[in-house]
């Protein structure tokens, strides 16, 4: 009998985690539930980890006697691990487990696994929605009707939007999200150009063009969408110099990470008329600074579309995440290697051979 803590929140509920564990393990697990307040309560830094919900004391109390935890946001800090000597497995239902001190887990022999790509489809679809909203000026048309204004002038040649078909769309990054976006835009009739130096060969269709520099993406694309991971190298990869390479009236979409884009540079380019519009689901500071010029530009009627970091939020994302961590617990119980290990102990060795 494996004792598992289902540490949920108000997106991936503890009840959903329990259901997934029961499907994967049957009666081989004893499950305890705890639920934290995110997203109604903002996540944040807890101890030395980021994007965590709940407190160390809450988690320590709930983990007593537990050999495994499945969670999205529980704060797995060094202090929590020190106080949880029975813990052998941490299964985190997200791609970027910033709420886990993986090095502290490694030092204590605690296996850590995650669920990469759980929200890839949801984020890709949201990205495409943001792009279409910009291209066809949907928010502007909607808001005019909500003000009881019939904007027939939006049919004028200098006011109408553009189609995806026949356009050139540029992507910065083509991982789980970007690759799906590339395929959909290609299917809609766009020519898609991609810069991704880490892209495995053969992942994209032959008709999708890979280019050798981000500058080429900006020069050639009428719409640029950002899908890179945020690293020291990629921070502010969308900046004033690269925006200046875009044709006047081009559009920008970012549903990846706020730190990838210089938002002040975007606001300046929209104010000058060089950039036709931008759509953002992520921001350098969250919750956002509503005094930023982007929000003023949106209020003034510029083509600025903003949403509160919800691209990955779908019912299917939650279901895939819960199923993914349950599978990691099943593998642990069966003595199998992790499907998506961040760290796990090496198998024992006998006469130079790994035991099965």
Order of alpha helices (4+ residues) and beta strands (2+ residues): beta-alpha-beta-beta-beta-alpha-beta-alpha-beta-alpha-beta-alpha-alpha-beta-alpha-beta-beta-alpha-beta-alpha-beta-alpha-beta-alpha-beta-alpha-beta-beta-beta
